């Protein structure tokens, strides 16, 4: 399949790391430069999320995930510029910012299409049936993990209505291929190539060592029910979440929405892995 080319934008939204003075200063500078080239520049996040043809992220991977969340499924390409070290998602280092923008404006930039997961949380209602508490999407992962002082949790897991097992563990991670290099990697999960069609189910410190991370195809629906009296929190992309109660059911399946990332033509995915994971250096 031929890579998708990024359309030449007429408007650019800028999302920067709010706690970084360097990112804020860079945002002002690049806004002036883009305006001088005749592009509409949107610095208000809500406006950028609604209208921008291209979203320029100045920060790190967390800032890019935030940008993907506020886009809410709208397929505007994201150009991620890392204000610190190289990121898994923010592939462009700050010194190459203007080169990357020139590449986009030339109409030659390629896009990397990233899968998202849709997450629903259902809670039993006192009158029968279930209440839907959460309906959202994640780019990286959904993590169900016990509190600091809580005992080991138990999760009953089904996959497209087939019973998988009851995990006794500190938690469970469900990660996209993009999120396979985040928390799931620390839980001994596999690294999935970003364009793969599937996702990872990884227990955190399972009581039974034979319960290993598994890779599922993207046409499956996973249901995870908390069946123990444990303090457990659901965290979505490391940014939002809620406390679960016994018998809560977390349903996770593929979203039809995708996140479109502008690729750095100077760097391939394996180069990112070598740099971030220091392969060959230890």
C-alpha positions in Angstrom: 0.0 0.0 0.0 1.4 3.4 -1.0 1.9 5.9 1.9 -0.6 8.7 2.2 0.6 12.2 1.4 -0.2 15.0 3.8 -2.4 17.6 2.0 -0.9 21.1 1.9 -2.6 23.0 4.7 -4.1 26.5 4.5 -4.6 26.7 8.3 -2.3 25.5 11.1 -3.3 25.0 14.7 -0.5 25.2 17.3 -0.7 23.1 20.5 2.2 23.5 22.9 3.2 22.1 26.2 1.7 24.6 28.7 4.3 24.2 31.4 7.2 24.8 29.1 8.4 28.4 28.5 10.6 27.2 25.6 7.5 25.7 23.9 5.5 28.8 24.4 8.3 31.0 23.0 8.7 28.7 20.0 4.9 28.7 19.4 4.9 32.6 19.2 7.9 32.5 16.8 6.5 29.8 14.5 3.0 31.5 14.5 4.6 34.7 13.2 6.6 32.8 10.6 3.5 30.9 9.3 1.4 34.1 9.3 4.1 35.8 7.2 3.7 33.0 4.6 0.0 33.6 4.3 -1.3 30.7 6.4 -4.1 31.1 8.9 -2.7 30.4 12.4 -4.9 29.1 15.1 -3.4 29.4 18.6 -6.6 28.7 20.6 -6.7 24.9 21.2 -10.5 24.6 20.8 -10.4 26.5 17.5 -7.4 24.5 16.3 -9.2 21.2 17.1 -12.3 22.3 15.1 -10.7 24.0 12.1 -7.0 23.5 11.5 -5.9 21.6 8.4 -2.7 20.7 10.2 -2.0 20.6 14.0 1.6 21.5 15.0 2.5 20.1 18.4 5.4 21.6 20.3 6.3 19.5 23.4 6.6 15.8 23.8 4.6 12.6 23.4 2.2 13.6 26.2 1.4 16.9 24.4 0.8 15.0 21.1 -1.6 12.6 22.8 -3.4 15.6 24.3 -3.7 17.1 20.7 -5.1 13.8 19.4 -7.7 13.8 22.2 -9.0 17.3 21.5 -9.2 16.5 17.8 -11.8 13.9 18.9 -11.5 11.8 15.8 -11.3 14.6 13.2 -8.6 13.5 10.7 -6.4 16.5 10.8 -2.7 15.5 10.4 -0.4 16.2 13.4 3.2 17.3 13.1 4.9 16.5 16.3 8.0 18.5 17.3 9.9 17.4 20.4 11.2 20.2 22.5 13.5 17.8 24.4 14.8 14.4 23.5 13.4 12.3 20.6 9.9 11.0 21.2 8.2 7.9 20.0 5.4 10.1 18.5 7.1 13.5 18.3 9.6 12.5 15.7 10.9 15.9 14.6 13.6 17.5 16.8 13.2 21.2 17.4 16.2 22.3 15.3 14.4 20.6 12.3 11.1 22.4 12.8 11.2 24.7 9.8 12.6 22.0 7.6 9.7 19.8 8.5 7.2 22.6 7.9 8.7 23.3 4.5 8.4 19.6 3.7 4.7 19.6 4.6 4.1 22.8 2.6 5.8 21.2 -0.4 3.1 18.6 -0.5 5.6 15.7 -0.2 5.2 14.8 3.4 3.9 11.3 4.2 1.5 10.3 6.9 1.6 7.4 9.4 -2.0 6.2 10.2 -2.4 5.1 13.8 -5.1 3.0 15.3 -7.2 4.1 18.2 -9.3 2.1 20.7 -12.8 3.0 21.9 -13.3 2.4 25.6 -16.7 2.1 27.3 -17.2 1.6 31.0 -20.5 0.0 32.1 -21.6 -0.1 35.8 -24.5 -2.3 37.1 -27.6 -0.1 37.8 -29.6 -0.6 41.0 -32.7 -1.0 38.9 -31.2 -3.6 36.6 -29.2 -3.3 33.4 -26.0 -1.2 33.1 -25.1 2.5 33.1 -22.5 3.7 30.6 -20.1 5.9 32.5 -17.4 6.4 29.8 -17.4 6.5 26.1 -14.0 7.7 24.8 -11.0 6.9 22.6 -7.3 6.3 23.4 -4.3 6.5 21.2 -1.9 4.7 23.5 -3.6 2.6 26.1 -6.3 1.9 28.7 -4.8 0.8 32.1 -6.6 -0.8 35.0 -4.3 -0.8 38.0 -4.7 -1.3 41.7 -4.1 1.5 44.2 -0.9 1.8 46.1 -2.1 0.0 49.2 -4.7 -2.2 47.6 -4.5 -6.0 47.4 -4.1 -7.9 44.1 -7.1 -7.4 41.8 -9.1 -10.0 39.9 -10.4 -9.3 36.3 -12.7 -11.7 34.4 -11.8 -11.3 30.7 -13.7 -12.3 27.6 -12.7 -11.8 24.0 -15.7 -11.4 21.6 -17.8 -13.3 24.1 -15.3 -16.2 24.5 -14.0 -16.5 28.1 -10.2 -15.9 28.2 -9.3 -16.3 31.9 -9.6 -14.6 35.3 -6.4 -12.5 35.8 -5.1 -12.1 39.3 -2.7 -9.2 38.9 -1.8 -5.7 39.9 -3.7 -4.6 36.8 -4.2 -5.0 33.0 -3.0 -2.9 30.1 -4.8 -2.8 26.8 -2.6 -1.0 24.3 -2.6 -0.1 20.6 0.5 -0.7 18.4 1.4 2.9 19.1 1.0 2.3 22.9 3.0 -1.0 22.8 6.2 1.0 23.5 4.6 2.8 26.5 3.5 1.2 29.8 2.8 -2.2 28.1 6.5 -2.5 27.3 7.4 -2.2 31.0 4.9 -5.0 31.6 7.0 -7.2 29.2 4.6 -6.7 26.3 5.7 -7.0 22.7 6.6 -4.1 20.4 4.1 -3.9 17.6 4.9 -2.1 14.4 2.7 1.1 14.4 0.7 0.2 11.2 -0.2 -3.3 12.5 -3.9 -4.2 12.8 -4.2 -5.5 16.4 -3.7 -4.6 20.0 -2.0 -5.9 23.2 -3.5 -7.4 26.3 -0.8 -7.3 29.0 -1.3 -8.2 32.7 0.7 -6.2 35.2 2.7 -8.5 37.6 0.3 -11.5 37.2 0.0 -14.0 40.1 0.4 -16.8 37.6 3.6 -16.4 35.6 2.1 -18.4 32.6 -0.3 -15.5 32.0 1.7 -13.7 29.4 0.9 -10.6 27.2 -1.1 -11.6 24.1 -1.7 -9.9 20.8 -5.3 -9.8 19.5 -6.6 -8.9 16.0 -8.4 -5.6 15.6 -11.8 -7.1 14.9 -12.0 -8.4 18.5 -13.9 -6.8 21.4 -12.5 -7.3 24.9 -14.5 -7.1 28.1 -12.8 -6.8 31.4 -14.9 -7.1 34.6 -13.5 -6.3 38.0 -14.6 -9.2 40.2 -12.6 -8.4 43.4 -13.1 -5.9 46.2 -10.0 -4.0 45.2 -9.2 -0.4 44.8 -8.7 -0.1 41.1 -8.4 2.9 38.8 -8.9 3.1 35.0 -6.5 5.5 33.4 -6.9 6.5 29.7 -3.8 7.6 27.8 -2.3 8.5 31.1 -4.4 11.7 31.2 -7.9 11.0 32.4 -9.7 8.2 34.3 -11.9 7.1 37.1 -12.1 4.7 40.0 -13.7 1.4 39.3 -16.0 -0.6 41.6 -16.7 -4.3 41.7 -18.6 -5.6 38.7 -17.7 -2.6 36.5 -17.2 -3.8 33.0 -14.7 -2.1 30.7 -15.3 -2.8 27.0 -12.5 -2.1 24.6 -12.6 -2.4 20.8 -11.1 -0.8 17.7 -12.2 2.7 16.9 -13.0 3.6 13.3 -11.1 6.9 13.8 -7.4 7.2 13.1 -4.7 9.6 14.2 -2.6 10.9 11.3 1.0 11.7 12.1 3.3 13.5 9.8 6.4 11.3 9.3 9.9 12.6 9.7 11.6 11.7 6.3 15.0 11.6 8.0 14.0 8.9 10.5 12.4 5.5 10.2 10.6 3.6 13.0 13.5 1.3 13.7 15.8 4.3 14.1 13.4 5.6 16.7 13.5 2.3 18.6 17.3 2.3 18.5 17.5 5.8 19.8 14.8 5.6 22.5 15.6 2.0 23.7 19.4 2.4 23.3 19.7 -0.8 21.3 23.3 -1.7 20.7 24.5 0.5 23.5 24.1 -1.9 26.4 
